[in-house]
Amino acid sequence: MADVAIKRALLSVSDKSGLVELGTALAGRGVELVSTGGTAKALREAGLDVRDVSDLTGFPEMMDGRVKTLHPMVHGGLLAVRDNPEHAAAMEAHAIGAIDLVVVNLYPFEATVAKGAKRDEIIENIDIGGPSMVRSAAKNHQFVTIVTDPADYPTLLGELETSGATSLDFRRQCAAKAFAATAAYDSMISQWFAFADQGQLFPDFLAINGKAPVELRYGENPHQQAALYTPVDPHAQGIAQAEQLQGKALSYNNYNDADAALELCAEFAGGEPAVVIVKHANPCGVAQAATLLEAWNDALACDSVSAFGGIVAVNTELDGATAAAICEIFTEVVIAPSVSDAARAAFAKKKNLRLLVTGDLPDPRRGGLAVKPITGGLLVQTRDNGAITEADLKVVTQREPTEQELRDCLFAWTVARHVKSNAIVYAKDGATAGIGAGQMNRRDSSRIAAMKAAEAAESYGWDQSRTVGSAVASDAFFPFADGLLAAAEAGASAIIQPGGSIRDDEVIAAADEQGLAMVFAGMRHFRH
């Protein structure tokens, strides 16, 4: 069967947007409207004739509306295979009328949880009859049209425009969307029970939900396909929810790098103006200063070569002077909580530059799970939201760090946790001096970071590299003294590292011999 005429429709929706317009259009085509509760009331108030489900079933709605559509007169009309003689005979014997169209969206479970409702209210917003009707109609899409999204009402009416019937292709599309809707809905409920109600960290079944996919031009490489999904359940506001003010559509790599920049920038929320420059998901320059423009100049000076074609994130409103300075180099994406009119005007001259406004920055200490697919499985862990303060640091060398060195240690540590392992970060006076990322050993990361700092000094005509007198952060312990000695050779005066190596004594002795101050943080921040 290809086309199915719509003669009777059952409408029962929580989201009543577009409901009256749809009901009016259906009634205008002679479709009998059957409905429940608030949906029936809304249609009647619009002057439409509506038949109550209770009239159809012969039973009143009962138990505070918990029981109204779970009845053979409803599900028989939805599930009957109409060209099956036995099914047809059963419908005739029991006076079951066919239902051709079901328009249902479910109780607002997600919104109820998001507003912080109490447990009893959350439980009452678990829909039972709705998903049952959706699944029945979707299973029998050969004969029944199921619509779960108000955004699809115009398409439905377009289908009915010429013949008063829906096509099989349309019904198949609607069925697929309907099963996805109930799957996501049940998943939200199961996750709420597991995480919120039962306090489980790793439940027996882990569902990962996303909705409203945005197809991207391609993935990391042109031969890969990609899309962006946003979570169905409550989540942090981030790059996926940012408002794009201008520029080309974001690519897969843009999203990935912009997320890395935003996550690091969020570490400085509420503090002095900060600028983060990211390239290939690694920071290549980070600075805090009295003004955003100073922070930009200091961050750029760390590695102006890598900054070309990078991602920039700031922790405060973006002003015109800083925007104009950013425009002096090629930048892919700029992210800010808000953007001044002067900044917008400056960026308007760079039409391809993507400008994103996030509003509030995400909480870097928020909870949640991080998921990584591997062949044959999923690796799941809690987010790396661990943090330290100055009070957590343990001085392990003969020389104690100065107050400035402590500040630089903590700044370098904050950046290092967002650098791919093995990570080494030199910092001085609230700005990164050199960053070594993603090397197979810590010594090479130290040397690469120092090399970049030396190149910056030569490029800017400084008397010496900014690594001289700097603090160095290592995301994990030094397994040997060679990485520390490479930092000392670059002129560093203070070290922050987790500690915990079987060779800690050897590394501490090397630091003492070099006259370095070193503190242990007691926390590791691998980032693979």
N, C-alpha and C positions, 0 to 999 in steps of 0.2 A: 504494500500500500504506500502510495506516495503522499498525496495530500489528504488531510483530515479536516473536515468542516467543524467549526466551533459552534456548538449549539448550547452547551451548558458549561459555565465556568464557576469554579470554587475559588473564592478569594479570601485569604486570611493572612493579614500582614501586620507586623509590628511597625515597620517603617512605612508610613502612609504617604510618603512623597509620591506624587503622580497618580495616586489611587483613584481620586474622583475623575480625573481626566480619562484614565483607562476604563473605569466603570461606565462612564458616559459613552465612550466610543464603542464599547462592547454592546451596551444596551441598544445603541443606535443601529446595530447590525442584527438586532433580534436575539442576542445571546441571553439566556436565562442566567441571572446572577444568584449564586448561593454563597452565603457568608456566615461569619461568626462574630459574636461580641462587638468589640470596638470597630472592627472593619465594617460590619453590617450597619452600625450606627452612623459612621461617617458617610457611607453610601446613601443611606436614607435621608440624612440631613441635606444631601445634595439633590434630593428629589427623585432618587432612583428606586425602582421596585427591586426588592431583595428578598430572597427566600432564605429563612434561617436553616442552618444545618440540623437543628433539632426537629424541624418540620420534615426534613428529608429522612432522618433516622428514626423518628418516632420516640426519641428519648430527649429529655431536656439536658442542657449543659449542667454539669454537677461538679461538686467538690471544688468549688472556687474556679471553675473553668478547666480543671485538670483533665476532665473527661468530656469530650464533645465530638471529636472527629474520629476517635478510635472505634469504628463501627463497620460492619459488613456493608451497610448501605453506602458508605463512603468508599471504603477500600475495594469493595466489589466493583463499584463504578470506575475505579482507577485501574485495577489489575486485570480485569477481564480481557482476554484475547478475543477480540470481537469476531474474527473469522473462524473461531473454534466452536463447532456446534454444541459441544458440552457446556462451554462457558456461556454461550448465548442462551441455552436452555435454562441454566441456573439463574441467569439474570431475569429471564421471563418468569420463572417459577417463584422467585422471591421479590418480584417487582423492583429490581435494582436498575436504576437508570444510569446510563453512561455519563461520565464526566470527561469532557474533552479538553478542558484547560484548567490547570491549577496555577494560581498565583500565590506564592507563599514566601515570606521571609521570616526569620526565626526570632524568638525572644532575644532581647539585647544582652546576652550573657557577658560579652566582652566589655560593653559600656558599664554594666553593673559592677563588674570587678574593678574597672578602672576608676570609678568614682569612690571606691573605698567602702562599698556597702557591707553590711553585716552578713554573716554566714547564711542566715535564714532567707534573706532577700536574694542572695546569690543562688541558693538552691531553687527558689521559686522561679528564677529566670533560666532554668534549664528546660528547654522546649522538648516535649515528647511527641505530641501529635503532629507538630509541624514537620520535623524530620521524617516521620513515618509517611506522611502524605507526599513529601518531596521524593522520597526513595521509591514509593509505589508508582508515582507518576513517571519518574525517570526510568525505572525498570521497564515500564510499558510504553516507552516513547514511540513505539510503532504506531500507537493509536492516541496517545495523550501528550499534550504539550505542557511542559513544566517551566515556569518562569520564576526565578528566585531573586532577580536583581532589577530594581526599578529602572536602571539604565537601559534595560532591554525592552521596556514597554514600547518605545517608538518602533523598534524593529519588529516586534510582534504585530503591531497595528499595520505596519507596512506589508507584512505577510498576508494579513487579512484584507488588505485594500482591494485586491482585484477579485478574489474568489470566495472570501470568507473562510478560507482554509489555511492551514500551515503546511509547509513542505517537510519532507522527511529529513532533509539536511538541517533545517532549522531545529527540528525536534531533537535530532542527535546532538547538535551543539548545546542546546539547552540542557539535555540530560547530562552531558559531561560536566557542564558548569554546576548543575544541581548536586551531583555526587561529590564534586570538589567542595561545594559549600557545606554539605553535611559532614564530610570528612574533617574539614578545618574546624567546624563547630564542635564536633565530638573531641577533637584533639585539644582544643582550648579547655574544654571541661576536664578532660583527663589530666592535663598538665596542671590545672588549678588544684584539683584534688591531690595530685602528687606533691607539687612544690609548696603551695600555700596552705592547704588543709592538713596534709600529712607530714609536711616538713621533710620530704625526701629530697636528697641531693641528686641521686641518679636513679630515677624510676625504672621499673621493669620495661616500660615502653617509652621511647623518646620520639616525639613527633616534632618535625621542623616545618613550620607553616610560613608561607609567604603569599601575598596577593598582589593584584594589579601589576603584572609584569610590564616593565618598560624594555622593549627590545633594543639592544645596543648595536652599533654598527658591526662590531666583532668583539672577540675576547682579547686576551693578552696579545694574540697574534691574529693576523687577518684570516687565517684558515680556521679559526675557532669562532663558534657562535656564542652569544652571551645575552643575558637579560638581568634586570634588577627587579627583585621582589622586595616588598616591605613586609615586616612581620604582621601577623594577624593578632597576636597577643600583645599586652602592654610592653612597651619598649622605650629606650632612650631616644630622644630627638637627636638626629645626627645629619650626616650628609644626605641621606636618602630623603629626608624631610625638608632640607634647605630650599629656600626660594632662589631660583636662578634669575638674576636681573638682566643678564645679557650674555652673549657669546654663543658659540656652537654647542651642540648637544654633548653632554659628558660621555666619555668613552669608559670602557671597563677599567682601563689603567687610571684614568682620571678619578673615578670613584675610589679605587683602591688607594691611590696616593693621597687624595684629599681626606680620606678617612684617617690615614696615618697622621697627617698634618693636624687635623682637628683634635684627635685624641691627645697628641702631645701639647697642643696649645691649651687644651682644657686644664692641664696641670697648673697653668698660671692664671686661672680665672680669679678675678678679684684682686690680682696683684698689680704691680707696675706694668706699664705697657710692654707687651712681649710680641715678638715676631718669630715665626717658625717657617723655615724653608725646607721643603722635602723634595727629594728626587728618588724615584723608584722605591718608594715606601720607607726610605731612610732619611732622617734629617741631615741636611748638609750645612745648616747654619741656624743657630738659635740665640736670641739675645733678649734681655730685659734692660730697659733704660728709663730715664725720666720722661722721654717723649717717644711716641711711636716711630717717628722719623729716625731718631738716634738708634732705636732698637733695630730698625730695618738696615741701617748702614752697618751696624756691628754684626748682624747676622749674615749679611751679604759678604762682608769682608772675610768670613771664615772660609768660604769656598765659592768664589764668584763664578768659577768655571762650571761647577756642578749645578749652580743655581739657574743657569740658562735652561729655559724650558721646564722650570720646576713649578711646585705648588706652594703658595704662600698662605699662611693662616695667622690671624692676629687675635688678641684676646679682648680687644676693646673697639670702640667705634673707629672705623677707618676714616682718616682725615684726608683732605685734598693734597697736602704736601707729601704725605707718605705715598698716596696713590700715584702722584706724578713721578716720584722716585722709582716706584715699582715698574712703571711704564717704560722706564729707560732700558730695561732688559726684556727679553722675550719670556713671558710667564704664561703658563697654561691655565691655571685656576687661582683665584684669590677668594679666601673665605674669611668672613668677619661676622661678629654678632649683629652689627649694624653698619651702615655706610652713609657718610654725609653727602649732601648734594654736591659739594665740591669734588669729592672723590668719584661720584658717579660721572660727573662731567669729564674728569680726567680719563676715566676708563672708557668712556664712550668713544674715544678716539681709537681704541683698540677693539674693534668689533668682534674679533674672534676670541678674545679673552673671556673666560667664563667667570662671572662674578656671582658668588653665592652668599646669601645672608642666612644665618642660622638662628638668630635670636639668642636665647640662653645657650651657654656651652654645656655639653654633657658632663655629668659627674664622673670624674676619673676613678672614684672609689666605689662606683655602683657595683652591685653584684651581677650575677648572670653566668651563663655558660658559654664557652668558646668551643666551636665544633670544627674539626678538620677531617675531611674524608681521606681515607687511605684505601688501598686495594682490599676489597672484601669487608670493609668496616668503617666505623666512625670513631675518631679519637675525641673524647669530650673531657673538658677540664673547666674548673671555675676560672673566671677572668683573673688576670694578674692585677688585682687591685690593692696589693700590699703596699704599705707606705712606711717611711721612717721619718723621725724628727731628729734634731740635734741631740736630744736626750737619749736616743737609742744608740748613738755612736760610742764605740769603745776605742780609746787611744791605745795603740799597741807599740808605739815607738818611744825612744827616749825623748825626742822633741815633740811637744804638743803643737797642734796647728794653731795659727793665729785666728782671730775672729773672721778676718777676710778669707783666709784659706778655708775655714769651715763653711762659710757662705758659698764659696766657689765649689767646694766638694759637694754640697747638697744640690747646687744647680747642675753640676756635671752629672750627678747621680740621677736627677730627674730626667735629663736628656738621654742618658745611657739606657734607661729601661725601655726606651722607644727605638733603640738602634738594634739592627739585626746582629745576633751573636756570630763570632766573638766581637764584643763591642768595647771600644776604648774611646773616651771623650775627654779632651783637654778643655778646661774652661778658666776664664780669668775675668774678674770684674763684671760678672753677670752676662758673659757672652762666650760662646764656644770658640775655641782657638783652633781645634782640629778634631776630626771625627774619623775613626777607623771602624769599618763595619763589615760583618759577614765573612771574616777570614777564618781559615781553618786552624790558626793558632793565634794566641793573644799577643805574642811578640810582633807578628806582622801587622796586626791591627794598630799596635802602639807606633810602629815605624811609619805606617801609612798616614796616620793622623798627624804625626810630627812633620812628615814630608809635605802634607797639604798646608800646614801652618807656615812652614818655611817658604813655600811658593807664594802664599798670601803676603808674607812680609816683603818678599822681593817685588811682587806686583804693585804693592801700595807704597813702596819706598820706605818702609819702616826700618829703624835701626836694628831691631831684633825681632825674632818671632814672638808671637803672643804666648807661645808655650812656656817661655821663660817666666818663672814665678807663678805658673798656673797650677791648678788642681787637676788631678786625673781620676776619672771614674772607670772602674772595670765592672762589667755586669756580672761577672763570676770571679771566683778566686784566681789568683795567679798560681798555676801549678808549679811554675819554676820562677826563679828570680829574673829571668831574661826580659820578660815584658816590663817589669818594674824598672830594670836598668835602662831599657830603651826610653822610658819616660824620663828618667833622670838625665839621660844624655840630651834629651830635648829641652831640659831646663825646668822641668816640673819641680815644685817644692812640696806638694802634698798629694796624698793618695787616698782614695776611698774605694774599698772593695769589700765583698761579703765576708772574706775569711773562711776558714774551714778546710784548707788544704792540709795534707799530711806534711807538706813542706812549709807550713806557715812560719816556723821558726827561722828557716833559711831565708825566706822572703823578708821577714822583719829585720833580720840581721843585715841584709843587703840595704834595706831602707835606712837603717841606722848608720851604716858605713857611708851612705851618700848624703847623710844629714837631712833626710826627708822626714816629714810628719806623715803618719799613716793611721787611718781609722778603719775599724771594721764595722760594717753595717749590719751583719748578721742576716742578710736577706739577699737572695740571688734573683736576677731578672733576665734569665735566658729568653730570647725572642727569636724563634726560628721561622 
